[in-house]
Amino acid sequence: MAEFTFEIVEHLGVIFEAPNGWKKELTRVSWNGRDPKYDIRDWSPEYDRMHKGITFTDEEIMTLKDLLNQMDQPDQAE
């Protein structure tokens, strides 16, 4: 398995915290020294282990935000 590096550059919020201390978080993460991306995944309490997650560019996260906002307005949902 290839080595990789990561740096959490910004903690934006906790979506869910499990009794064992793992947290599903929205963060901005720099993977392998690249520009940070928005990231949703589960992190261990020490932030040294993680589960699979999903990353978003700035444009993608704004599209997701728009889609989620439409859920609050059922008359505009398709």
C-alpha positions as CSV (number, residue, x, y, z in Angstrom):
1,M,0.0,0.0,0.0
2,A,1.4,3.4,-1.0
3,E,2.3,5.9,1.8
4,F,0.4,9.1,2.0
5,T,0.4,12.2,4.2
6,F,-2.4,14.4,5.5
7,E,-2.8,17.6,7.4
8,I,-6.1,18.7,8.8
9,V,-5.9,22.5,8.2
10,E,-9.4,23.4,9.5
11,H,-12.0,21.7,11.6
12,L,-15.4,23.0,10.4
13,G,-17.7,20.9,12.5
14,V,-18.7,17.5,14.0
15,I,-21.6,15.8,12.3
16,F,-21.7,12.8,14.7
17,E,-19.8,11.5,17.7
18,A,-19.8,7.8,18.5
19,P,-19.6,6.5,22.2
20,N,-16.1,5.3,21.4
21,G,-14.9,8.8,20.7
22,W,-14.7,8.5,16.9
23,K,-16.2,11.6,15.2
24,K,-17.7,12.1,11.7
25,E,-16.4,15.5,10.8
26,L,-16.4,18.1,8.1
27,T,-12.8,19.3,7.8
28,R,-10.4,20.8,5.2
29,V,-7.6,18.4,4.6
30,S,-4.4,18.6,2.6
31,W,-3.6,15.2,1.2
32,N,0.0,14.5,0.2
33,G,0.9,18.3,0.3
34,R,-1.8,19.3,-2.2
35,D,-4.3,22.1,-1.8
36,P,-6.8,21.4,1.0
37,K,-10.2,20.0,0.1
38,Y,-13.4,19.7,2.0
39,D,-13.6,16.3,3.6
40,I,-16.2,14.2,5.4
41,R,-15.0,11.1,7.2
42,D,-14.8,9.4,10.6
43,W,-11.6,10.2,12.7
44,S,-10.2,8.5,15.7
45,P,-10.0,10.6,18.9
46,E,-6.3,11.2,18.3
47,Y,-6.7,11.9,14.6
48,D,-4.1,9.3,13.8
49,R,-6.6,6.9,12.1
50,M,-9.5,7.4,9.8
51,H,-12.2,5.6,7.9
52,K,-13.0,6.0,4.2
53,G,-14.5,9.3,3.4
54,I,-15.3,11.7,0.6
55,T,-13.6,14.9,-0.5
56,F,-15.0,17.9,-2.3
57,T,-13.5,20.8,-4.2
58,D,-14.7,24.3,-3.4
59,E,-17.1,24.1,-6.3
60,E,-18.5,20.7,-5.4
61,I,-19.1,21.7,-1.7
62,M,-21.1,24.8,-2.9
63,T,-23.2,22.5,-5.2
64,L,-23.8,20.2,-2.2
65,K,-24.7,23.1,0.0
66,D,-27.3,24.3,-2.7
67,L,-28.7,20.8,-2.9
68,L,-29.1,20.5,0.9
69,N,-30.7,24.0,1.1
70,Q,-33.3,22.8,-1.5
71,M,-34.3,20.1,1.0
72,D,-35.4,22.8,3.4
73,Q,-37.7,24.2,0.7
74,P,-39.8,21.3,-0.5
75,D,-41.7,23.4,-3.0
76,Q,-38.5,23.9,-5.0
77,A,-37.3,20.3,-4.9
78,E,-37.6,18.3,-8.0
